[in-house]
């Protein structure tokens, strides 16, 4: 399951501003020709495991909350920003109250022993709303505070993409950076059954993004029952629209050979996340 946490672009803006406007500091990544693109877990330094909770089936439970962290690396050699996403998916239920106990400082301290990165940002806690999630967990997990996280995917954002999206505006005013799609590389396999009420965003070009999960961290009143009213809460860009409808067929979204083992995802301005589907 792929959650990029959501304020990823805020972190990226900070990183790029620091890289372009400030001299390197001791906390900056070393500019080596081949920096690591994903977290490299060291068994000698962290408590690891392979287990998946027996209570978690492929059918997504209605109270399933997934927390995420995002580790960003500013690659000067390739002129891109790499974001490694970590998640509690299939490891433990993680409502917002649990994620609130994790600080970026503590997460950075624990993750820095196994990876070089420019910064950590909390992706938040999302409740999954697909019917079935067949996404496997193939990487080892490790502890951040009292939560288990494993690497679930990586995305690369070129500086050209970054400039076009944010135009290096102030990090406090990045509403325009929402609704920006990007590719997440890793295993993904979601299913929505016929008859399910789904929520989607439609771009000005007619591209459709089905909601994967919602969060209450930006809009506390948001629940599964009132997602149909989300159009009254969102600040949709010109040409975008929000829709609700009951499926007349199954929908399957899966990363594989035909799509370079990736899916295209985006976030709305309330940090709910979506995935592109045909």
N, C-alpha and C positions, 0 to 999 in steps of 0.2 A: 504494500500500500504506500502511496506516495503523497506525502504531505510536505510541502515546502513551507511550510511554515509560513508564514504569510508575509511578515514585513521584510522579506528577503531584499527587495529593492532599496529599502531604507538603509540596510546594512551596506549594500553595494555602493550606494552613493557616498556613505561615510568613507568606505575604503578607498574609492577612487579619488575623492577629495584629498584624503590624507596622502595618497601616493603621488598625486600630481602637484600638491601645494606644500608639502612638508618634507623635511629630510627624514631619512630612515632612522628608526629607533630600535632599541633592543628587542621590542616585541614584534617588529615587522618580519615577514617571512624572508628567508634567505633566497637570493635570486640564483638558484641553481638551475642548470639546463633541464633537468628532469624532475621537477617537484612532484610529490605524491598527489594523485587526483582524488583519492578516497582515503578514508581513515584506515590506517594500518594498525590493527590491534595486536598488542604484544601480550601473550599469555603470562609473561613473567611480571607484568605490571598491573594487570587488571583481573578481576574475577570474571570469568567467561563461562558461557554455557550454550547449549544447543537446544534446550527444551522449549516446547510450545505448550501453553496451558491446555490441559485436557478439556477444560470447559469451553474452549473456543472452537466452535465448529465452522464450517465454511459458510453457513447461514449467519448473516450478521445480526447479532442481538440488538434489540431496540435501545439498550442503555450502554452501548459500546462507545467509549471515548478513547481517542488516540492522541498522545502528545508527541510533539516533534521539536527537534533542534536542527539548526542549520549552521554548518561550518563553512565559511567562505575563505577563498584563497585568491589573492590578486596575482595572477601569473604575468609578470612583466615580459617574459620571453615570448609568450604566445598572445599577449595583449588581450587577455580574456579573464573573466572572473569565474571560478569554479565553486559551485555550492554543493557540498555533500550533505544529504538529508539523512537524519537519524530519527527513528520512531520507536514507540512502545508497542507498535502493532503486533498482535498475537503474543505479546509477552505479559502484559497486564493491563487492566482497565485503568485509565488515567484521566479522571475529571479535572476541570480547571483548578479545583482546590489543591490537588496534588502538584500540578505544574507550577502553581504560585509559589511553592516552597523552593523551587529551583531558581537560582540566580545565575545570570550570565557569567558572573565572576567565578562562582563555584564550578559551573560547567566548563569554562575555559581552563581552569586549573586542572581538572580531571582529564579533559580531552587533550591537553597540550602534551601529555606524556606519551601520546601515541600518534600525534599528527601535527604537521605544521599548517597553520591557518592564520588569516589576518584578523578574524573576529568570529564571535558566536552570536547568533540571534535566536530567540525563542520563537518557534512557529506557533505555539499555542496548543489548545486542546480542541479537537474536532470530533463530532459524532458522525460516524459513517452512516450513510443512508442508502447504499446499494442493497440489493436483496442478498446477493452471494458474493463473497470475496475469496477467490481462489489464489490470490497472490501468495507465493511461498515466502518463507523466511529462511534464507540460505546462509546468511552471515552470522557470525558469533555475536552474542550480546555482551554488554558491559554496563557497569553501574555509573550513573550520574545522580548524585544524592541517593535517594532510596528508590530510584526508578531504573528499570532496565531499558537500554536503547540498543538498537542495531542499525547498521547502515542499510538504507532501502533504495537509494538512488543518487544519481549525480546529474547536475545540469551545468552547462557551459554557456556563458553569456559573453559575447564579444563586446569589446569597447564600443564598436560602431552601434550595435544593438542598444547598449546601455545609454550612449549619448542620444540616440534617436528617441529613446523612451523617456528618459528623465531630463535630458538637456542640462544635467548637472545643476538643477534648481535646488533650493534649500531642502534639506531632508525632512523638515517639518511640513512641507507642502508637496507631498508626492501622490496626491489623489489621482493625478493624471497618469501615474504609473500603474495603477490598477487596470484590470482588463487587458493586460499585456500577456499574450501567450508565449510560452517557451517550452522546450522539450526536456522531459525528464527521462534519463536513461536508467533502465533497470527492469525488473520483473513487475508486470502489472496484469491482473486478470479480474475484471469486474463483470457482474451480470445483474441486469434488471429484468424482472419477469413481466410477462404480459399481464395487464391490469393494474400494474403499480402506478401510483401517482408520482410523477417525477417533475423536477423543476430545472429549467434550463435558461441559458443566456444565448441570444442569437446576435452575431456581429453584423455590422453594416454590409458585409460581403455574403451573409447568409450562412456562415460557419456556426455550428451548433455545439454548445458545451453543456453537458449534463452535470448537475450538482453531485459531487461525491461526498461532501461532508460540510457541516455548518458549525459555527462556533458562537458562543455567547460572550466572548471576551470583549468584543467591540459593542455589540448590541445585546445586553443581558436579557432582554425580554424575548429574544428569539427562541422558539421551540420548534420541534418537528411539526406540531399542529398548526402553527401560524406561518410556516414557510411560504404558503400560497400568497400571503400578503407582502412578500418581500419587495415587490415592485414599488410599494409605497415608502420603503425605507432606503432603497438604493439610490445613489446619485449616478445614474447611468449616463455614459458619454453619448454624444449625439449619434443617432443611428442604431444604438444598441437597444434591445428589448428583452424583457424577462417574461417567461411563459410557464404555465402549469398545464399538464395534460396527463391523461391515463394512457398507458402504452397499449397499443393494439398488436404488439409483437415483442419478442425478447430482444434486448439490446446487450451486446457483448463488446466490451472494450478490452483489448489484450495487446500487450507489447510482444513483438515477434520479429521474425526475419524480414517480413515485408515492410515493417516500419522502423528498421534499424534498432530493434529492441527498445523502443521509446514510446512515450505518449505525450501529447501536447496538453498542458494544463494552464490554468489561470486562476486568479483570485478576484473577487469583487471588492468593493470598497469597505465591506464589513468583514473581510478576511474569510469568507466562505470560499471553498475551492471547487473547481469544475474540471472536467476532462473532455477533450474533443471527441466526438463520435460521428459516424456516418449516418 
